């Protein structure tokens, strides 16, 4: 059981990283300067900019935003469950 939780936690974290990098790429394509040196600190800022830019362009939040939020929250919940077990 513990291995399954650990595996799901790592997969969720991997999905978060992948989606976050895709959002950073989309923000960069739209002309926002990205600081790759401080990327770990500014990832939330870039995610917020992605949400604002896509909402401004199409009227809706981009398709990468909510799956990214769900994946990181799932990873955090699974980390707490793993720590409790």
TORDRENKE-973217 format. One record per residue: residue in one letter; x, y, z of N, C-alpha, C in turn. Coordinates in steps of 0.001 Angstrom, whole numbers, plus 500000, padded with zeros to 6 digits. Atoms other than C-alpha are relative to their C-alpha. Layout:
// residues N
<atom miro="A" n_px="X" n_py="Y" n_pz="Z" ca_px="X" ca_py="Y" ca_pz="Z" c_px="X" c_py="Y" c_pz="Z"/>
...
***
This chain:
// residues 85
<atom miro="X" n_px="500820" n_py="498798" n_pz="500000" ca_px="500000" ca_py="500000" ca_pz="500000" c_px="500865" c_py="501267" c_pz="500000"/>
<atom miro="X" n_px="499123" n_py="498832" n_pz="499913" ca_px="502795" ca_py="502406" ca_pz="500876" c_px="500692" c_py="500272" c_pz="498670"/>
<atom miro="X" n_px="499335" n_py="499829" n_pz="501294" ca_px="504511" ca_py="501761" ca_pz="497556" c_px="499057" c_py="500611" c_pz="498973"/>
<atom miro="X" n_px="500983" n_py="499455" n_pz="500932" ca_px="501320" ca_py="502546" ca_pz="495654" c_px="499826" c_py="501504" c_pz="500249"/>
<atom miro="X" n_px="500156" n_py="498586" n_pz="499661" ca_px="500893" ca_py="505848" ca_pz="497507" c_px="501239" c_py="500785" c_pz="499572"/>
<atom miro="X" n_px="498760" n_py="499335" n_pz="500402" ca_px="504531" ca_py="506754" ca_pz="496932" c_px="500068" c_py="500146" c_pz="498474"/>
<atom miro="X" n_px="499999" n_py="499956" n_pz="501458" ca_px="504233" ca_py="505892" ca_pz="493229" c_px="499040" c_py="501067" c_pz="499485"/>
<atom miro="X" n_px="500986" n_py="499008" n_pz="500429" ca_px="501065" ca_py="507982" ca_pz="492811" c_px="500454" c_py="501418" c_pz="500325"/>
<atom miro="X" n_px="499493" n_py="498688" n_pz="499613" ca_px="502677" ca_py="510863" ca_pz="494671" c_px="501071" c_py="500476" c_pz="499005"/>
<atom miro="X" n_px="498938" n_py="499639" n_pz="500941" ca_px="505709" ca_py="510815" ca_pz="492369" c_px="499452" c_py="500274" c_pz="498599"/>
<atom miro="X" n_px="500623" n_py="499755" n_pz="501303" ca_px="503545" ca_py="510562" ca_pz="489253" c_px="499297" c_py="501353" c_pz="499999"/>
<atom miro="X" n_px="500683" n_py="498701" n_pz="499907" ca_px="501439" ca_py="513523" ca_pz="490420" c_px="500993" c_py="501148" c_pz="499976"/>
<atom miro="X" n_px="498972" n_py="498956" n_pz="500008" ca_px="504558" ca_py="515559" ca_pz="491095" c_px="500610" c_py="500147" c_pz="498607"/>
<atom miro="X" n_px="499476" n_py="499957" n_pz="501360" ca_px="505910" ca_py="514634" ca_pz="487659" c_px="499045" c_py="500682" c_pz="499030"/>
<atom miro="X" n_px="501010" n_py="499345" n_pz="500842" ca_px="502659" ca_py="515701" ca_pz="486008" c_px="500008" c_py="501499" c_pz="500265"/>
<atom miro="X" n_px="499937" n_py="498575" n_pz="499663" ca_px="502845" ca_py="519012" ca_pz="487878" c_px="501189" c_py="500671" c_pz="499327"/>
<atom miro="X" n_px="498791" n_py="499405" n_pz="500586" ca_px="506400" ca_py="519674" ca_pz="486718" c_px="499845" c_py="500123" c_pz="498484"/>
<atom miro="X" n_px="500188" n_py="499972" n_pz="501453" ca_px="505532" ca_py="518783" ca_pz="483124" c_px="499040" c_py="501107" c_pz="499581"/>
<atom miro="X" n_px="500979" n_py="498977" n_pz="500344" ca_px="502439" ca_py="520984" ca_pz="483023" c_px="500512" c_py="501404" c_pz="500307"/>
<atom miro="X" n_px="499448" n_py="498685" n_pz="499652" ca_px="504233" ca_py="523845" ca_pz="484781" c_px="501007" c_py="500459" c_pz="498951"/>
<atom miro="X" n_px="499032" n_py="499635" n_pz="501037" ca_px="507040" ca_py="523757" ca_pz="482213" c_px="499289" c_py="500347" c_pz="498696"/>
<atom miro="X" n_px="500768" n_py="499666" n_pz="501201" ca_px="504471" ca_py="523742" ca_pz="479418" c_px="499389" c_py="501396" c_pz="500126"/>
<atom miro="X" n_px="500550" n_py="498663" n_pz="499785" ca_px="502854" ca_py="526836" ca_pz="480957" c_px="501084" c_py="501060" c_pz="499875"/>
<atom miro="X" n_px="498884" n_py="499059" n_pz="500119" ca_px="506236" ca_py="528561" ca_pz="481256" c_px="500337" c_py="500209" c_pz="498523"/>
<atom miro="X" n_px="499732" n_py="499885" n_pz="501442" ca_px="506827" ca_py="527820" ca_pz="477573" c_px="498943" c_py="500869" c_pz="499316"/>
<atom miro="X" n_px="501076" n_py="499196" n_pz="500602" ca_px="503441" ca_py="529292" ca_pz="476640" c_px="500117" c_py="501470" c_pz="500391"/>
<atom miro="X" n_px="499827" n_py="498617" n_pz="499549" ca_px="504076" ca_py="532421" ca_pz="478713" c_px="501173" c_py="500638" c_pz="499266"/>
<atom miro="X" n_px="498820" n_py="499486" n_pz="500699" ca_px="507490" ca_py="532804" ca_pz="477114" c_px="499676" c_py="500310" c_pz="498534"/>
<atom miro="X" n_px="500402" n_py="499758" n_pz="501391" ca_px="505950" ca_py="532509" ca_pz="473624" c_px="499209" c_py="501298" c_pz="499868"/>
<atom miro="X" n_px="500816" n_py="498783" n_pz="500040" ca_px="503672" ca_py="535413" ca_pz="474508" c_px="500797" c_py="501247" c_pz="500373"/>
<atom miro="X" n_px="499144" n_py="498834" n_pz="499836" ca_px="506629" ca_py="537696" ca_pz="475188" c_px="500401" c_py="500339" c_pz="501424"/>
<atom miro="X" n_px="499596" n_py="499744" n_pz="498623" ca_px="507095" ca_py="537463" ca_pz="478955" c_px="501417" c_py="499470" c_pz="500195"/>
<atom miro="X" n_px="498626" n_py="500416" n_pz="499754" ca_px="510744" ca_py="537340" ca_pz="479962" c_px="500016" c_py="499033" c_pz="501184"/>
<atom miro="X" n_px="499947" n_py="501047" n_pz="498981" ca_px="511451" ca_py="534184" ca_pz="481988" c_px="501401" c_py="499975" c_pz="500601"/>
<atom miro="X" n_px="498727" n_py="500125" n_pz="499307" ca_px="514184" ca_py="534019" ca_pz="484601" c_px="500215" c_py="498528" c_pz="500338"/>
<atom miro="X" n_px="499776" n_py="501421" n_pz="499777" ca_px="515456" ca_py="530453" ca_pz="484367" c_px="500849" c_py="499752" c_pz="501244"/>
<atom miro="X" n_px="499212" n_py="500133" n_pz="498786" ca_px="517857" ca_py="531059" ca_pz="487243" c_px="499091" c_py="499891" c_pz="501232"/>
<atom miro="X" n_px="500917" n_py="499961" n_pz="498863" ca_px="514943" ca_py="531746" ca_pz="489626" c_px="498671" c_py="499289" c_pz="499711"/>
<atom miro="X" n_px="501229" n_py="500648" n_pz="500447" ca_px="512408" ca_py="529466" ca_pz="487952" c_px="499250" c_py="499303" c_pz="501128"/>
<atom miro="X" n_px="500666" n_py="500697" n_pz="498887" ca_px="511702" ca_py="527415" ca_pz="491077" c_px="499235" c_py="500960" c_pz="500902"/>
<atom miro="X" n_px="500674" n_py="499025" n_pz="499143" ca_px="510785" ca_py="530535" ca_pz="493013" c_px="498838" c_py="500686" c_pz="499290"/>
<atom miro="X" n_px="500996" n_py="499232" n_pz="500749" ca_px="508763" ca_py="532186" ca_pz="490245" c_px="498971" c_py="499151" c_pz="499263"/>
<atom miro="X" n_px="500903" n_py="500857" n_pz="500763" ca_px="506829" ca_py="529170" ca_pz="488939" c_px="498540" c_py="500350" c_pz="500269"/>
<atom miro="X" n_px="501378" n_py="499626" n_pz="499672" ca_px="503646" ca_py="530241" ca_pz="490761" c_px="499630" c_py="501301" c_pz="499282"/>
<atom miro="X" n_px="500227" n_py="498738" n_pz="500708" ca_px="503996" ca_py="533735" ca_pz="489276" c_px="499730" c_py="499749" c_pz="498522"/>
<atom miro="X" n_px="500183" n_py="500293" n_pz="501418" ca_px="504337" ca_py="532309" ca_pz="485766" c_px="498685" c_py="499264" c_pz="499752"/>
<atom miro="X" n_px="501293" n_py="500686" n_pz="500135" ca_px="501334" ca_py="530034" ca_pz="486318" c_px="498864" c_py="501025" c_pz="500041"/>
<atom miro="X" n_px="501015" n_py="498954" n_pz="499904" ca_px="499296" ca_py="533075" ca_pz="487341" c_px="499980" c_py="500845" c_pz="498720"/>
<atom miro="X" n_px="499936" n_py="499246" n_pz="501250" ca_px="500516" ca_py="534978" ca_pz="484273" c_px="499386" c_py="499210" c_pz="498857"/>
<atom miro="X" n_px="500614" n_py="500842" n_pz="501027" ca_px="499504" ca_py="532033" ca_pz="482083" c_px="498480" c_py="500089" c_pz="500090"/>
<atom miro="X" n_px="501449" n_py="499916" n_pz="499807" ca_px="496023" ca_py="532124" ca_pz="483580" c_px="499479" c_py="501350" c_pz="499503"/>
<atom miro="X" n_px="500437" n_py="498667" n_pz="500420" ca_px="495745" ca_py="535890" ca_pz="483022" c_px="500086" c_py="500174" c_pz="498488"/>
<atom miro="X" n_px="499816" n_py="499830" n_pz="501440" ca_px="497103" ca_py="535789" ca_pz="479469" c_px="498968" c_py="499217" c_pz="499200"/>
<atom miro="X" n_px="500967" n_py="500804" n_pz="500756" ca_px="494860" ca_py="532959" ca_pz="478310" c_px="498579" c_py="500512" c_pz="500211"/>
<atom miro="X" n_px="501328" n_py="499444" n_pz="499741" ca_px="491831" ca_py="534515" ca_pz="479983" c_px="499790" c_py="501276" c_pz="499179"/>
<atom miro="X" n_px="500070" n_py="498765" n_pz="500789" ca_px="492606" ca_py="537806" ca_pz="478229" c_px="499812" c_py="499689" c_pz="498509"/>
<atom miro="X" n_px="500063" n_py="500348" n_pz="501419" ca_px="493034" ca_py="536102" ca_pz="474833" c_px="498679" c_py="499334" c_pz="499610"/>
<atom miro="X" n_px="501153" n_py="500814" n_pz="500401" ca_px="490122" ca_py="533656" ca_pz="474838" c_px="498773" c_py="500188" c_pz="500878"/>
<atom miro="X" n_px="501121" n_py="499849" n_pz="499082" ca_px="487942" ca_py="534633" ca_pz="477773" c_px="499884" c_py="498847" c_pz="500987"/>
<atom miro="X" n_px="500004" n_py="501156" n_pz="499108" ca_px="488656" ca_py="531298" ca_pz="479470" c_px="501423" c_py="499716" c_pz="500456"/>
<atom miro="X" n_px="498695" n_py="500417" n_pz="499512" ca_px="491480" ca_py="529933" ca_pz="481550" c_px="500546" c_py="498905" c_pz="499090"/>
<atom miro="X" n_px="499367" n_py="500982" n_pz="500886" ca_px="493967" ca_py="527883" ca_pz="479510" c_px="499858" c_py="498576" c_pz="500510"/>
<atom miro="X" n_px="500234" n_py="501400" n_pz="499642" ca_px="493702" ca_py="524090" ca_pz="479483" c_px="501074" c_py="499365" c_pz="500884"/>
<atom miro="X" n_px="498934" n_py="500563" n_pz="499174" ca_px="496966" ca_py="523533" ca_pz="481369" c_px="499876" c_py="500372" c_pz="501471"/>
<atom miro="X" n_px="499990" n_py="499441" n_pz="498653" ca_px="496114" ca_py="525516" ca_pz="484487" c_px="499371" c_py="499073" c_pz="501044"/>
<atom miro="X" n_px="500690" n_py="500776" n_pz="498969" ca_px="493553" ca_py="523425" ca_pz="486363" c_px="500559" c_py="498593" c_pz="500192"/>
<atom miro="X" n_px="499344" n_py="501294" n_pz="499751" ca_px="495157" ca_py="519999" ca_pz="485753" c_px="501299" c_py="500140" c_pz="500793"/>
<atom miro="X" n_px="498766" n_py="499751" n_pz="499253" ca_px="498390" ca_py="521488" ca_pz="487085" c_px="499699" c_py="500206" c_pz="501482"/>
<atom miro="X" n_px="500396" n_py="499750" n_pz="498614" ca_px="496661" ca_py="522727" ca_pz="490243" c_px="499547" c_py="498704" c_pz="500661"/>
<atom miro="X" n_px="500486" n_py="501269" n_pz="499454" ca_px="494939" ca_py="519365" ca_pz="490739" c_px="501164" c_py="499050" c_pz="500273"/>
<atom miro="X" n_px="498889" n_py="500938" n_pz="499830" ca_px="498167" ca_py="517404" ca_pz="490273" c_px="500877" c_py="500358" c_pz="501189"/>
<atom miro="X" n_px="499154" n_py="499651" n_pz="498859" ca_px="500173" ca_py="519394" ca_pz="492828" c_px="499256" c_py="499806" c_pz="501313"/>
<atom miro="X" n_px="500776" n_py="500244" n_pz="498782" ca_px="497355" ca_py="519244" ca_pz="495365" c_px="499904" c_py="498515" c_pz="500302"/>
<atom miro="X" n_px="500046" n_py="501442" n_pz="499800" ca_px="497061" ca_py="515502" ca_pz="494837" c_px="501335" c_py="499482" c_pz="500530"/>
<atom miro="X" n_px="498685" n_py="500402" n_pz="499513" ca_px="500804" ca_py="515106" ca_pz="495333" c_px="500186" c_py="500384" c_pz="501465"/>
<atom miro="X" n_px="499873" n_py="499578" n_pz="498606" ca_px="500651" ca_py="517099" ca_pz="498568" c_px="499138" c_py="499151" c_pz="500933"/>
<atom miro="X" n_px="500877" n_py="500844" n_pz="499178" ca_px="497695" ca_py="515099" ca_pz="499916" c_px="500603" c_py="498603" c_pz="500144"/>
<atom miro="X" n_px="499383" n_py="501324" n_pz="499939" ca_px="499418" ca_py="511839" ca_pz="499037" c_px="501271" c_py="500014" c_pz="500854"/>
<atom miro="X" n_px="498825" n_py="499891" n_pz="499140" ca_px="502596" ca_py="513056" ca_pz="500751" c_px="499611" c_py="499985" c_pz="501476"/>
<atom miro="X" n_px="500485" n_py="500003" n_pz="498608" ca_px="500638" ca_py="513702" ca_pz="503943" c_px="499527" c_py="498598" c_pz="500387"/>
<atom miro="X" n_px="500464" n_py="501373" n_pz="499735" ca_px="498960" ca_py="510286" ca_pz="503701" c_px="501187" c_py="499059" c_pz="500170"/>
<atom miro="X" n_px="498798" n_py="500843" n_pz="499905" ca_px="502331" ca_py="508635" ca_pz="503113" c_px="500734" c_py="500226" c_pz="501326"/>
<atom miro="X" n_px="499325" n_py="499688" n_pz="498736" ca_px="503798" ca_py="510431" ca_pz="506131" c_px="499229" c_py="499422" c_pz="501188"/>
<atom miro="X" n_px="500816" n_py="500530" n_pz="498902" ca_px="500901" ca_py="509284" ca_pz="508315" c_px="500054" c_py="498475" c_pz="500093"/>
<atom miro="X" n_px="499954" n_py="501473" n_pz="500006" ca_px="501249" ca_py="505640" ca_pz="507275" c_px="501314" c_py="499519" c_pz="500468"/>
***
